[in-house]
Structures are given as C-alpha cells and as structure tokens.
C-alpha cells in the first residue's frame, strides 16, 4: 500500500499567451523598460505579451528572466516605471521566467530586452 504524499505547494497555472503585445496601446513602455533593465545587471531578458485575463482584450504580461529569480528590486522599479508612464498598474502582470515558461513565451514573442 502506497503512503499518501505530504502537502504540495500550490503552483499557479501557466498564463495563456495570446501573442505579442500591441505596442500601440502602451507607447513608450519598451523604451522605458530597456533603459531601466540596462541599469539592472540581474535582468537577462524581457518579453511583453498579451495574456488571457478577465479584462476585455487581455492584459499585459511582462515576462522577465533574471539571474536572481523573483527580485524585489526588479518588481519595484518595473512597477514604478509603468505607473510613471500610465498612472496605474491596472492591466499589468509581471511574471518571472523559468525555463519551461520561457519556452512557452518564445513560441509567441521575441524578447525586447536581450542581454548584451
């Protein structure tokens, strides 16, 4: 008889990536983030995608690969830059990449911030 396994941490499902984000809706976003991420050596790559959400037309999925995993400095500075541009964080989802998730994103999007 097999013993039941212990509790497992809840893992969020992967986001549904609808495609690359239409840059017309967020003028200046990529430029601002390229400038920001160039100052943060822990950021390796970044993608912006349209992801499924309850909002009509989807939400902005900002996918970031760092050398430090989930990074509070990247979170704070990214939100600050976005809020400065648009006055709100509404519609933005920031997700940190791992290998499997990056493979999913790469099927639909090109990075706007490659490491140099």
C-alpha positions in Angstrom: 0.0 0.0 0.0 1.3 3.4 -1.0 1.5 6.1 1.6 0.0 9.5 0.8 2.4 12.2 -0.1 2.7 15.3 2.0 1.1 18.6 1.0 2.4 20.2 -2.1 2.8 23.9 -2.6 0.2 25.5 -4.9 1.6 26.3 -8.3 -0.2 28.8 -10.4 -1.1 27.6 -13.9 0.9 29.0 -16.8 -0.6 32.1 -18.3 -2.3 31.7 -21.7 -0.2 33.8 -24.1 -2.4 35.2 -26.9 0.6 36.8 -28.8 2.9 39.7 -28.7 1.5 42.8 -27.1 0.3 45.5 -29.5 2.7 48.3 -28.8 0.2 50.9 -29.9 -1.6 50.5 -26.6 1.5 51.3 -24.5 3.6 53.9 -26.1 7.0 54.3 -24.6 6.8 51.1 -22.4 9.6 49.1 -24.1 11.9 52.1 -24.4 11.4 52.9 -20.7 12.0 49.3 -19.6 15.0 48.9 -21.9 16.6 51.9 -20.2 15.6 50.6 -16.7 16.8 47.0 -17.3 20.1 48.2 -18.7 20.7 49.5 -15.2 19.8 46.2 -13.5 22.5 43.7 -14.3 20.4 40.8 -12.9 17.9 41.2 -15.8 18.9 38.9 -18.7 15.8 39.1 -21.0 12.3 40.5 -21.1 9.3 39.9 -23.2 5.9 41.7 -23.4 2.9 39.7 -24.4 -0.9 39.8 -24.5 -2.1 37.3 -22.0 -5.6 36.0 -21.3 -7.3 37.7 -18.4 -10.8 38.8 -17.3 -10.1 42.1 -19.0 -11.5 42.6 -22.5 -8.6 42.2 -24.9 -6.4 40.6 -22.3 -3.7 42.0 -20.0 -0.1 43.0 -20.5 2.2 40.1 -19.5 5.6 41.3 -18.7 7.9 38.3 -18.6 11.4 38.9 -17.1 14.3 36.5 -16.8 16.8 37.4 -14.0 19.8 35.8 -12.6 18.3 36.1 -9.1 14.8 34.6 -9.6 12.0 36.8 -8.2 13.7 40.0 -7.4 12.1 42.8 -5.3 14.3 45.5 -6.9 13.1 44.4 -10.4 9.5 44.3 -9.2 9.6 47.8 -7.5 11.4 49.5 -10.3 9.3 47.9 -13.1 6.0 48.9 -11.3 7.4 52.4 -10.7 8.3 52.9 -14.4 4.9 51.6 -15.5 3.0 53.7 -13.0 5.0 56.8 -14.1 4.0 56.2 -17.7 0.3 55.3 -17.3 -0.6 56.4 -13.8 -1.8 52.9 -12.8 -0.7 49.3 -12.6 -4.1 48.2 -13.9 -3.8 45.5 -16.6 -0.1 44.7 -15.9 1.1 41.3 -14.8 4.8 40.8 -14.0 6.0 37.2 -14.3 9.5 35.9 -13.6 10.6 33.3 -16.1 11.9 29.8 -15.6 13.0 27.5 -18.4 9.6 26.0 -19.2 7.7 29.3 -19.1 10.3 31.0 -21.3 9.9 28.2 -23.9 6.1 29.0 -23.9 6.7 32.7 -24.3 9.3 32.2 -27.1 6.7 30.4 -29.2 4.7 33.6 -29.4 7.1 36.5 -28.7 10.5 37.9 -29.3 12.4 39.5 -26.4 12.5 43.3 -26.4 15.4 43.3 -23.9 18.1 40.8 -24.7 21.2 40.6 -22.5 24.2 42.2 -24.2 
